[in-house]
């Protein structure tokens, strides 16, 4: 599918929104030296409004960029893939975007379960089982926050014309 200039402008804006949501509004997690943030909600919104390609672009690039800028560069390649695929999951599962709230919660939760599993696998490879297991609770909280923010934002903006999703 050919992407026009508007798609790339929206992509840049949504990527920046993911970066800001990840970096500016966050709650540190002491156990894992990470943080819970609002970035996942903006990834979900990007994918919901503009489809799987935008979900991957905004989610993957935005999260990886936030990792680099926040001093977590070691996580950037993982975030690019994990959060990018998270956005694609939401985008593909909401190709018919007029879903009820319960269906949205289930779809967004499925994407967040992928996020928890993805970071568990990344942490397992990088730091071993104990560290990977220690990350799970904070990533679950992160996922829950992402679902809530995603549902709230998508419900608030559901009147936007979604006929040009891609």
C-alpha positions as CSV (number, residue, x, y, z in Angstrom):
1,X,0.0,0.0,0.0
2,X,1.3,3.4,-1.0
3,X,1.7,5.8,2.0
4,X,1.1,9.5,1.4
5,X,2.8,12.4,3.1
6,X,-0.1,12.7,5.6
7,X,0.7,9.1,6.8
8,X,4.3,10.0,7.5
9,X,3.4,13.3,9.2
10,X,1.0,11.4,11.5
11,X,3.6,8.8,12.0
12,X,6.2,11.4,13.2
13,X,3.6,13.1,15.5
14,X,2.5,9.8,17.0
15,X,6.0,8.6,17.4
16,X,6.8,11.9,19.3
17,X,3.7,11.3,21.4
18,X,4.9,7.9,22.4
19,X,8.3,9.3,23.3
20,X,6.8,12.0,25.4
21,X,4.3,9.7,27.0
22,X,7.1,7.3,27.9
23,X,9.6,9.8,29.1
24,X,7.6,12.6,30.8
25,X,4.9,10.8,32.7
26,X,6.6,7.8,34.4
27,X,6.7,6.1,37.8
28,X,10.0,4.5,38.7
29,X,10.0,0.8,39.8
30,X,12.6,0.3,42.5
31,X,13.0,-3.5,42.1
32,X,14.0,-3.4,38.4
33,X,15.3,0.1,37.9
34,X,12.7,0.6,35.2
35,X,9.6,2.7,35.1
36,X,5.9,2.5,34.4
37,X,4.7,5.1,31.9
38,X,1.8,6.2,29.6
39,X,3.6,5.3,26.4
40,X,1.7,2.1,25.8
41,X,-1.6,3.9,25.8
42,X,-0.3,6.1,22.9
43,X,1.0,3.0,21.1
44,X,-2.5,1.5,21.4
45,X,-4.1,4.7,20.2
46,X,-1.8,5.0,17.2
47,X,-2.5,1.5,16.1
48,X,-6.2,1.8,16.8
49,X,-6.6,5.0,14.8
50,X,-4.2,4.3,11.9
51,X,-3.6,0.5,11.7
52,X,-0.8,-2.0,12.1
53,X,1.9,-0.1,10.1
54,X,1.4,3.0,12.2
55,X,1.3,0.9,15.4
56,X,4.7,-0.6,14.5
57,X,6.2,2.8,13.6
58,X,5.0,4.8,16.5
59,X,5.3,1.9,19.0
60,X,8.7,0.6,18.0
61,X,10.5,3.7,17.0
62,X,8.9,5.8,19.7
63,X,9.7,3.4,22.5
64,X,13.3,2.7,21.3
65,X,14.0,6.4,21.0
66,X,12.6,7.0,24.5
67,X,14.9,4.2,25.8
68,X,17.9,5.9,24.2
69,X,17.0,9.3,25.4
70,X,16.2,8.1,28.9
71,X,19.5,6.2,29.3
72,X,18.3,2.7,28.7
73,X,19.9,2.2,25.3
74,X,20.5,-1.4,26.0
75,X,16.8,-1.9,25.8
76,X,16.2,0.1,22.6
77,X,16.6,-2.8,20.1
78,X,14.3,-4.9,22.2
79,X,11.7,-2.1,22.5
80,X,11.8,-1.5,18.8
81,X,10.6,-5.1,18.2
82,X,8.5,-5.7,21.3
83,X,6.6,-2.4,21.2
84,X,6.5,-2.4,17.4
85,X,4.8,-5.8,17.4
86,X,2.6,-4.7,20.2
87,X,1.3,-1.9,18.0
88,X,0.9,-4.3,15.0
89,X,-1.2,-6.7,17.2
90,X,-3.6,-3.9,18.1
91,X,-3.7,-2.6,14.6
92,X,-4.5,-6.0,13.0
93,X,-7.0,-7.0,15.7
94,X,-8.9,-3.6,15.3
95,X,-9.0,-3.5,11.5
96,X,-12.7,-3.0,12.1
97,X,-12.1,-0.2,14.6
98,X,-15.7,0.2,15.8
99,X,-15.3,-2.3,18.7
100,X,-17.2,-2.3,22.0
101,X,-15.3,-1.4,25.1
102,X,-15.1,-5.0,26.3
103,X,-13.6,-6.2,22.9
104,X,-11.2,-3.3,23.1
105,X,-10.1,-4.3,26.6
106,X,-9.5,-7.9,25.4
107,X,-7.6,-6.8,22.3
108,X,-5.5,-4.3,24.1
109,X,-4.8,-6.8,26.9
110,X,-3.6,-9.3,24.3
111,X,-1.1,-6.8,23.0
112,X,0.1,-6.0,26.5
113,X,0.5,-9.8,27.3
114,X,2.8,-9.9,24.3
115,X,4.7,-6.9,25.8
116,X,5.1,-8.7,29.2
117,X,6.2,-11.9,27.4
118,X,8.6,-10.0,25.1
119,X,10.3,-8.2,27.9
120,X,10.5,-11.4,29.9
121,X,12.3,-13.1,27.0
122,X,14.6,-10.2,26.5
123,X,15.5,-10.0,30.2
124,X,16.0,-13.7,30.3
125,X,18.5,-13.5,27.5
126,X,20.3,-10.5,28.9
127,X,20.2,-11.0,32.6
128,X,18.9,-14.5,33.4
129,X,15.8,-16.0,35.0
130,X,15.8,-14.2,38.3
131,X,16.0,-10.8,36.7
132,X,13.4,-11.7,34.0
133,X,11.0,-12.9,36.7
134,X,11.5,-9.7,38.7
135,X,10.5,-7.6,35.7
136,X,7.1,-9.3,35.3
137,X,5.1,-7.5,38.0
138,X,6.1,-4.0,36.9
139,X,5.5,-5.0,33.2
140,X,2.1,-6.3,34.2
141,X,1.3,-2.9,35.9
142,X,2.7,-1.2,32.8
143,X,0.3,-3.3,30.6
144,X,-2.7,-2.6,32.8
145,X,-2.0,1.2,32.6
146,X,-1.6,0.8,28.8
147,X,-5.0,-0.9,28.5
148,X,-6.7,1.7,30.6
149,X,-5.1,4.7,28.8
150,X,-5.7,3.0,25.4
151,X,-9.4,2.4,26.1
152,X,-9.9,5.9,27.5
153,X,-8.1,7.6,24.5
154,X,-9.8,5.4,21.9
155,X,-13.2,6.0,23.4
156,X,-12.6,9.7,23.6
157,X,-11.4,9.9,20.0
158,X,-13.7,7.2,18.4
159,X,-15.5,9.8,16.3
160,X,-12.5,10.4,14.2
161,X,-12.9,9.2,10.6
162,X,-11.0,5.9,10.4
163,X,-11.8,5.2,6.8
164,X,-8.2,5.8,5.7
165,X,-6.5,3.3,8.1
166,X,-3.7,1.2,6.7
